[in-house]
Amino acid sequence: MKGTLAVAAREIAERKLLFLGALVAGLLPLGFPLLPVLRGNSRDARSVAVLLLAATIAVAFPLVLGATILVGDIAQKRLGFYFSRPLPAASIWAGKLLGSLLISVGCAFLAAAPVIFVEGESAFSSDTGGLGSRGPLVLALPGVLVLFLLAHVVASMARLRSAWIVLDFILAVVFAVAIALSLRSLFLAGVWDLDEMKHPPETIAWWLTAPIIAALLAASYVQVADGRTDARRSHGALSATLWGLMALLALPLAGLAWWVNAATPKDVIAIEGGIQSAPRGSWVVLAGKVRSRGAAGAVFLYDTASGRYVKLHGSGEVAFSADGARAAWFEEKGFFERKRNGALQIASLDSAKPVSIGSDLQTDAWMPFVLSPSGRRFAALEGDKVLSVYDLADPAHPKQLVAVKLPASAVSRRLSFSGESSLRVLPMIFRNDPGATGNAEMLELDIPSKKIQPTGRFDSAVLPRLRASADGSRLIGVRETRLTLRDGRTGALLAVLSEDLENPRLRFLSGGRIAVTGVADGKGILKIFLESERTPSRAIELGPAANVVLGGEIAPGRVAVALNPFRSNDETARKAWKLAVVDVTDGNVDSHFSGLVPADRFSWWFSPILSPAEAGSPASKLFLDADGALVRLDPASGKQEILLGGKR
């Protein structure tokens, strides 16, 4: 310990003028009130100036010292002076490192000390252009250490003139790319979900960087201990140690990333939220936590009939064609962060093999997009301004058919095909935006003529949330407790289906019937309408409920409705669901299924296009149990088959 302190003291003594220079520089901001140009703002300018001065010193000094204090002694054989004394290599290395850290941090503090002495706590206030808190100061010492070590390693490779430098460059690129891609893969898989972290992101960042700091420290020590005064041997010891330790970090990290991302649907232990079903057929989109992989999650396009699947690397939002034969989604692109740009993927679900569309279609991964009923055309709205339509007869080589700029509007948009040659653009306002005023237009694009024109208007202040029927002929409008049936082209009001139900929801049934559910006076209510009627042909009380989810028509004339006494979605509420199967012809309610809720429970809120009227469709028989397992219910026998998740 004495040897370490002696070496550190020598380094500080040799550079004592740096402390005096930093202190003098720190006195300069105190004279800012004397400058006429800063009169009235001198306090803010003083705080900003001292912050920049201290930060510059804290960055520049460790970079300069890291590049010279050890490397210069090795290159010029001055390190032999220390080895000629009874000093172990560890004391020489630690002393020079400690001296560099004390010089860098000490000079930065001295530069800030005069203003801190005058301003006191207000020097840290964001009101005066300061830090806003002392939190960033805690990172000063680790930051200085990282800068010193990086500068030392780079300078050693550059100044010691060894053939190792070629290998250093190659390995630096290889390990940097491997670690970056592994971390990105783990973040996208949800291993470090910022919304569910028990520790703040800063702590996670230090856990990830700590092994790299340890490797740099070990490499610099071995360089001194083994290389001593021989420049080439010193460089070799540094490189061998550094890249060996980096391999011990990068290879397990890459293996972990591969293992996490190798999950299949059978590894899913619980479905998160719900599923998105194809309009026809047995394909669904689901997301969930995967078995034995911590907090990691995965998103799959999954065939509930055959078990085939495609793993999705994106937001999980998928557009299906109306016949259920094709699916489209965006694969997210980015590096460390989850950037919003992506590349379009098209999959024919009979083969379940996605085709990546060319770079011309790489755009915002969250933009509205939709497939035509046959899946041969794709439409997207870029930036709420440009509406583009592509022909996908050959998915690998899409052909742009239309690109038109929409009229200026204060509202968001949703898209819905009406046949293959007509595309409708629906207005949408989130959270009843009080700032939205004027008329919100419904637009229709005629693809062959490339002409777009308004077909209907809404008052933006009272615009309902609109959803289209599967064939585009009708719109469903919801605003608070008011649920309306409207013309699909003009938005004209056809019927008011509810004015007193909380959270009303609707599904089209076979036989031209419409089912509407909601909560009234603490009870679940199911109303059955004929499309030509303005009043319900039957209203059925389902029992006490604070939350109701309307499922599909699991058999002709039989509708699934889930009731819950709680409004929340916590564990208690998930176990409290009670599934009722209602016969819409006679009003009979069969409530023998506890703990089940329709698997596509959130499609009413997230899908702009409602499911088609189809009794006994594969999607109508899918439910989630209290453990998040995907369950297929046989309506005839009541048998429940767990497809994914749960205790299988």
N, C-alpha and C positions, 0 to 999 in steps of 0.2 A: 504493500500500500504506500509506503514511504517513497519507493522508487517511482510509482505512478504519479504521485503528487509533485515529486521533484521534476520530472519530465514536463508535467503540465505547467508548473511554475516557470520553467525555462522558456517554454513556448510563449507564455503570456508576457514575460519580461522582454522578450525580443520584439514584441509587437505592442508595447505599452502606449505608443503614440496613437494607435488606433482608438484607444479609449478617450484620449484627450480630443481627438478629432471628432468623434461621435458626440461628445458633450458640447463642443463648440457649435457643431451643426444643429444640435437640439436647442441652442439659445436663439438661433435666427428667427424662428416663428414668433418669439416673444416680441419682436419689433414690428410685427405686422400692423398694429394699431397706428404706427407712425406713417404708414403708406397711404396717401390720399385716395388711391384707387380702391383700397379695401375698407375705407371708412364706413362703418355701419355693419360690415360683414367680417370684421377682423377675427372675431371669435370662431366663427365657422371655418374660416380659411386656416386659422392656426391649428384647429383640431384635425382638419383634413391633411395639412402639410406634415404634421408630426406623425400621423398615421402612415402616410406614404413614405416618409423618411425612415421610420422604424422598420416598416415592411421591406423596404429596399435593402437595408442593412442585413436584416434577418435572412434574406434570400441571397444577396451577393456575397456576403462574407463566407458562409459555408461552402458555396460553389468554388470560390477562389482558394480557400484554405484546403478544401478536399482535393483540389487539383494540384496543390503544391506542397502541403506540409509533410506528407509521407512520400509521395511520388518523387518530388524534387530531391529529397534526401537519398532515396534509392538510386535515382538516375545519376546523381553527382557523387555517389559513394560517401555522403556525409553521415549515413546511418551507422557507419563503422565507429564513429565517435561514441555512440551510446553502447554498442556491443563491446567496446573496449573497457567499459565500466562494469562493475559487478551488478548488472541489471538484467533480469530475465526478459525475454521477448515480450511476454504479456504486459509487463510494466511499461516498456517502451511504446507498444501499440496503444494501450489504454491511456497513457499519459498524453500522447499526441492527440488522441481523439477527445479526451476530456478538455484539453487546452483549447482545441478548436471550438468546441461547444460553448465553453465559457466566454471566449472572445466574441463569438457571434451573438449570443444571447445578451451578454453584458453590454456590448456596444449598442445593440438595439434598445435596451432599457435606458442607457444613458442618453441616447438621442431623444427618447420620449420623456425622460424625467423632468426637465424644466417645465414643460407644459402641464404634465400631470401634477407637479407641485403647485402650479398657479391655479389650474382649473379644478383640481380634485376629482371627485366622482364624475363631474360633467364631461371630463375628457373622454369617457366611454359612451356618452349619450349619443344616440342616433340623431337627436335634434340638432346637434352641433356638427354633424357629419362624421361622428366617431363610430365605434364598433356597435353601440347599442347594448353591449353586455361584455363581461370579461371572458365569456365562453371561448372565443377564438384564441385567447392568450394561452389557454391550457394546451392547445395543439402546437404551440411555438417550439418547444423543445423537441418533440418527435419530428416535427417538420424540418427543423434544422439538421437533425441527425440523418434523415432520409436524403436531404440535399447534399450533405457532406459525403455520405457513402456513395451516392450515384456519381458525384463529381470525381471521387477518388477512383472508382472502378473505371470510368470512361478515360480518365487521364492516364491510368496505369496501362490500359490497352493501347492508348495512342502514343505515349511518350517512351515506353520501355523498348520499343522497336524490336518486337519479336514476331516470328511467323505465326504465333498464336492468334494474332489479330484477325486473320482471315476466318479462322474457326470461330472466334468470338462473335464476329458479325453474323455468321450463319446461325449459330446457336441462339443468339439474342433474338433474331427474327422468329426462329422456330418456336422458342419457348413463349415469346410475347403473344404470338398468334394462337398457340395452343391454350394458354391460360385465358386469354381474352374470349375465345370462342367457347371454352368450357364454362366460364362464368356467365356469359350471355345465355348459354343453353340452360343453365341452372336457374337463372333469374326468370327466363321465359317459362320454365316449367313450374314456377311458383315456389321453389324451395325457399326463397327469401321473399315472401309476400309482405310488402310494406304495410298492408292493412292488418296483418295478423302477427306481426313481429312482437316478441316479448321484450326485445331490446331495440333501442333507437338505431336508425341506419348508420349513424356515426360509429357506434360500437361494432356493428357488423363489418363496416369498412376496415376498422383496425384489426379485427380478427382475420380478415383476408390478407391484409398487407403485413401483418406481423411475421409470417414465415419468410416473406421476401426480405424484410429488414434483418431477420436473423441470419439468412443466407449471406447477405452483404457483409454483416459483421464478421461472420465466421471466415469468409473469404479474405477479408482484409487482414484479419489476425494471422491466418495461415501464411499469407504473403510475407508478413514480417518475420514470423517464427521460422519458416522453412526457407524462404528466399534470401533473407538477411540482406547482404549488400550486392548479391548477384542479380542484375536486372532481368536477364532472361529466365533464370530460375524463379525469381520473384513473380514474374508474369505467369509462368507456368503453374505455380502453386495457386495463384489467385484464380486463374481460369478453371483449373481442374476442380477446385473446391466449389466455386460458384456454380458452375454448370452441373456438377454432380448433385448439389443440393437442390438446384432448380428442377432437375429431373425427378428427384424425390417428391417435389411439390406438384409438378405438372402432370406426371403420369397418373397418380391416384386421382387428381382432380378431373382429368380427362376420362378416367375409368368411371368415376362417380357420375359425370355428365352423361356418358353413354348408358350406364345402368338405369339412371332416372328416366332417360328418354326412350329406353327400350320397353317401357310399359305397354301393355296391351289392354283392351277392354276387360279382360278377365282379371286384371290386377286392380281394377277400380273397386274400392271398398264402400264408397258412398257417392251417389249422384248429388251434385251441388245445384240447388235451386230446382231445376226441372229440365225437360228435354224439348227439343224442337223437332217436330215430325214432318216428314214429307207429305204433301197433299194426298198422294196415292202411294200404295205400297208399304213396305215394312222398314224403310230406312229412317233413322233418327239421328240427331246431333245431341251428344251428351258430354258433360264435363264432370270430373270428379277427382277426389283424392285417390292416389294409387297406393297399393299395399306395400308396406315396409320401406317407403321412400320419404319418410318424414312428412313435410308439408307439401311435397310436390304434387302437382295436379296435371291432368292431361285432358285434351279435347279430341273426341272421336266422331267420325261419321260412321254409323254402325247399323248393320242390317240385323234386325231382331229375329228374322226368320232363319238365316243361314249362319250368322256369326261373323260374316266378312266385315272388314272395317278399313277405314283410311284414317291415319292420324293427322290431325290438323295442327298447324303451327301459326296460330293467329288468334283473333278475337273470339272465334267460335261462331260468328254470324255467317249463316249459309243461306243462299237463295236456291230454292228448288223450282224446277219446271212444274207446271200444273199436273202433268201426267206422272210425275215422280221418277222420270227416267234420267234426268240430269241434275247435277248440283254444281253450284259455283260459290267460291269463297276467295278471300284474300289471304295469302301467306305473308306474315309480317316480315319486313326487312329492317335491318338496323344492326348495331354493334353492341355497345354496352347498354343502351337504353332501348325502351320499346318505342321505336319510332312509328309514326302513323302511316308511313308509306308502305306499299305492299305490291305483290305481283298476283294477278288473277289466276286462279286454278279452276279448270273445268273437269268434271268427272262424269263419265257415263256409268250409271249405277249398275248396269248389267255386267260390267267388267270390273268396276270399282278401281279403275286406274286413272288417276288425275293427269291432266295435260296442262303444263304451264304455258300461259299465253305470253306473247312477246313483250318486250320492254315498253312498247307504245301504250300498253294498258297499265303500267305501273303508276299507281297514284295513291291517294288517301285511302288507307285501309278501312276507314269508318264512313266512307261516303255511302249514300243510298244507292243500291243496285238491285236489279231484278232480272230474272229470266223470263222469256216468253213462254206461253203454254206448252209449246213443243220443245223448248230448250234450245232452239236453233238461233235465237237472238238474245242479245244481252244489252241492257241499258244501264247507264250509270250517270249520276249527277255529281259533277266535279265542282267542289267549292260552292255549291248552291247557285251556280251561275251557268255552267255549260252542260247541256244534256246531250249525251252521246249514245248512239245505238250501233251495235256491231252485229254482223252476220257470223255465226259460229258453225256454219256447215262443215268447215274444216277448223276445228278448235285450235290447232297449232298455228294457223295462219288466219286470224280474224280479219274481216273486211269491214271498215267503217262505212256505215250507211248514212248516218246523219250526225251532225254536230251543230247544235243551235244554242244561241245564248238566250237565256230566259229573261223575261222582263224583270226590272228591279223590284225587289220585294223584301218586306221586313220579316217574313216568316220562313221557317224551314220547309222542306219538301219531302214527300214520299212518292214512290213510283208504283204504278200498277198497269200491266199490259191488259188491253181489251182485245183479245184476238192477237194475230201475228202482225197486223199492220197498224195498230193504233196503240198509243202509249199515253196514259193519263198521269198527270202530275198533281198530287193532292197537297193542299196547304196544311201546315201543322205548326202549332205553337206549344212550346214546353211550358208547363206550370202556369198556364194562363197569363202569359207575360203582360203586365200592365202597361208596358211601353209600346206594345203593338197596337196601332190604330189604323183606321182606313179599311179598305177592302182587301181580302185575301182571295186571290183568283184560283179557280180550278182551271188547269190547262190541259189541252189534248193535242198530241203530236200525231199527224198523219205521216207515217214513215215513207210511203211511196212518193208523196208530193213534197216532203220535208217542210211542211207548213205547220206552225203551232199557233193555236188560238185559244182564247178563254172560252170556257163553256159554262161557268158558274162563278158566283162570288159569295163570300161570307164576310160578315162584319168581324174584323180581327179581334175586337174587344169581347165577342161572345162566340168565337170559333170553337166548335166542338172538336174533340179528338176523333179523327176519321179513320175508318178501316173499310176495306173493300171486300165484297163477296168474292168467292173464288172465280166466278165468271165475269166479274167487273160490272155487272148490271145494277148492283145496289151498293150503297154506302151505309155504314152504321156510324152514327155520331153520338159521342158521349161527352157530356159536360156536367160534372157533379152527379146529381140523381136523375138527370134527364137523358134518356136513351131514345134515339130517333132512327127511323128507317128513311133513307133518302135515295133519290135517283142517282145511279152510278156515273152519269155523264154530266149532269147539271148541278147535282147537289140539292135539287128541289125536295122539300119535305113531303114524304108520302104518308108517314104515320108516326105518332108518338107512342112508343112501346112502354115507357116507364117514366114517371115523374116523382115517385116516392120511394124507390128502392136505393139503398146505399150500395155503392160499387156495383152497378148493374152490368151484367155480362150476357152475351148472346151467342147462340150457335144455330146454324141452319140444319134442319133435320130432313129426313126423307119424307116424301109425301107432301111437299110444299109447306111443311110446318116450321115454326120458329120457336126456340126455347129461350126464355129470358129468366135469369136468376138474380137475386140480390137479397138484402136484409131489410126487413121492415119491422119495427117494434120488437127488436131482439129475436126475430124468428126468420129462418130461411124460407124464401118464397120461390116457387117455380111457376112461371106463367107460360102457357102454350098458346101461340097465335097461328092462324092460317095467314098466308101472305096477303090475301085479299081483305083481311079483317083489320080493323083498327082497335078492337077490344079483344081481350084474351078469351079463347074458347074454354079455357080451364085455368084456374089458379089453385095451386096446391101448397099447403103449409107443410114444411119439412121438419119443423121442430126448432128448439132454441139454437141460436147461432149468432156469432159476432162476425164470422167470415165464411163466405161461400165460394166454392170453386165449381164451375160448370164444366163437366167432362163431355165426352162424346156420346154418340148413340151406339152403345155396345152391342145392341141387337135391335131389329126393327121395332120401333115404338118404345124402346127402353133406354132411358137417359141416365148417366151416372152424375151424381151431384155429391160433393164432399162438404161436410159441415164442421165447423170448429168453434168452440165457445170463446176462443182467444183471438185477438187481432194480431198478436205478435207472431214471430216465426222462430221462437227459441225452442229448446229441447222439449219443454212441457207442452207447447203448442203442437209440435210435430207428432207427439204421441197421442194427441187428443182428437185427431181427425176421425170422422165417422162417415163412411161411404154409404150413400143411399142410391139404390137403383129404382127409378121411378117409371112406371108404366104410364105413358102420356095419354093412353086411350081411356083408362078407367081410374087413373089417379092413385093406383096402388103403389105403396112405398115399401121396398124391401131394404131394411137397414141392418143387415147381418155382417157387414164388413167393417171392422174397426181398424184404425191405423192406416188406412189407404187414402191417397189423394191422387187425382189425375196427374200423370207424369208431365203433361204439357201445361201445367197450371199457370205459367206466366206467358203463354203464347198470346193471350188476349191483350196483354200490355205491350209486348215487344214486336209482334208480327203485324205488318200493315195489311196483310191479306188473310182473311178468315178461312178456316178449313171448309172444304166442300161438304155438302150433305151426302153422307155415305154411311149407312147402317152397317155395323159390324166390321168397320175398317180395322186394320192391325193397330193403328195408333189409338183408337178408342178403347182398346183393352189393356193399355199400359198404365201402370200406377206406380207410385213410390210409397214404400212403407215407412215406418217411424225411424228406421236405421238408414234410410236413403237408398235402399235396394230397389232396383227396377224389377217390377213384378208384372207378369201377364195373368190377367184374370179371365177364367172361362165363365161367361155369364150363365151358361146352362147348369153347370155343376157347382159353381162357386169355387173351383179348384184354383189355387194360386201357385204359379211357377216363377221362381226367382231366376231372372235372366242374368243380372249383374249385381255385384255388391252384396252386402248383407252377410249372413252366416251360412255360406254355401259349403 
